[in-house]
Amino acid sequence: MKLSHLRQIAEYLRQYRHINAIHRVNDTTIKLVLGDKALYANMQKGHSYLAMCRHDIRRSKVYQAPFDVVLAKWFNRTQITDISLFQNDKILRIEAVQNGAYKHSKTILQLEFTGKTTNAIILDKDEVVLEALRHIDADTSYRVVRVGQPLLPPPPPQFTPKEYPLEDVEAYLYDVCDKEQSARLSALKKQKIGLLEKKLHRLQRHLDVLEDEAQLDAEAQRLQHLGNLVLANLYKIKPYQTALRLDDYDGTTVEVTLPRAFASAHLVSEHFFRLSKKMKQKAANMHIEREGLEGKVSHLKHFIATVEAAQNVEEITRLFPPKQHVGKKAKADDAIETFWIEGYKVQLGKNERGNIALLARARARDIWLHMRDYPSTHVIITTDKQKVPETVLRAAAKLCVDFSVMSPGVFEVDYTPRREVKIQEGANVLYNKYETIAVEK
């Protein structure tokens, strides 16, 4: 971040007199609500910047580290007394006092945009560190950043910075966010789509090599026929033979090589009958495995399309929540996809088996969603009996559409408590009391 730009931003920010709210939205980004504007300070080492965004960046989680507790205590709902650059360096200082405090005690939020030493440090009026985003020991640097110790000033810059005038500071801040979000979105899409395509390729390869039911049936018939021929040729078969010449019913000779030696002809026939039975069972169940794989392949194709269509980083982050620890007893179902939206657990079925499992597991007050007049995935919002916010319902409805249809358009999604859904057969249901959300894809 250029010093000239930071100086002009500091001058622009002096118009704001209050910090209405402050918190981290991710590991390195602090959000400051100044009046009706939100300022985002990204404190990533080597790539720090200030920005304003056209859409709100939601928290990836609620941070409760000591830094966040102290940050909220001293800067949430406070009055700004000064905003300046420290020692004409890339260090933005925001001085504030708490509203309504009996004794006004100045606190300083020092945002250091200094490359490798980038940091966010909270100081008291005596320049003593109250907390910091990154603590620095004496072993690492002469400038120690530790709670309870005075903060030494950094060495003054050894250069004369060039001036880069900004026509519109606010427009520049929005432009920074647009560029950063666009670059991050593009990189994140590439990464996540690559992971999904690997899974898709693996599933597709598995699907392509599945044996054909007709061929399995034919092989079962052949093995059963060999078993019968062995019984019809008992007098010709000697114990421990591994090569047989059997007379078929039409008078032809059938030559058979056994995988191992058997003690009697009856054991040979049992061997063929057993193989025939396995082939019949495999043929009978092959459609279940095929349908399951086809459902997962379709799900991944919808997943990839959903990632490609994502408009911002938050949408993709929502699609790839952190993995939850699953105990041995609660084994994760690979036919169900799980997302987290504003703290609510949202699940959808990857195929019919997943839809059936969701219906069976959902509680009476959980919210069930399904596209109207379209075959679609079933979606369940786990409610724990509380009312679900409208934003969560709309996000879950969008997931229902995104993972069910590829074509663009406006679709209606019905939702109702699980207790209102009556299962007819498999994943086919009936429901009467419901509300509807329109979703544009």
Order of alpha helices (4+ residues) and beta strands (2+ residues): alpha-beta-beta-beta-beta-beta-alpha-beta-beta-beta-beta-beta-alpha-alpha-beta-beta-alpha-alpha-beta-beta-alpha-beta-beta-alpha-beta-beta-beta-beta
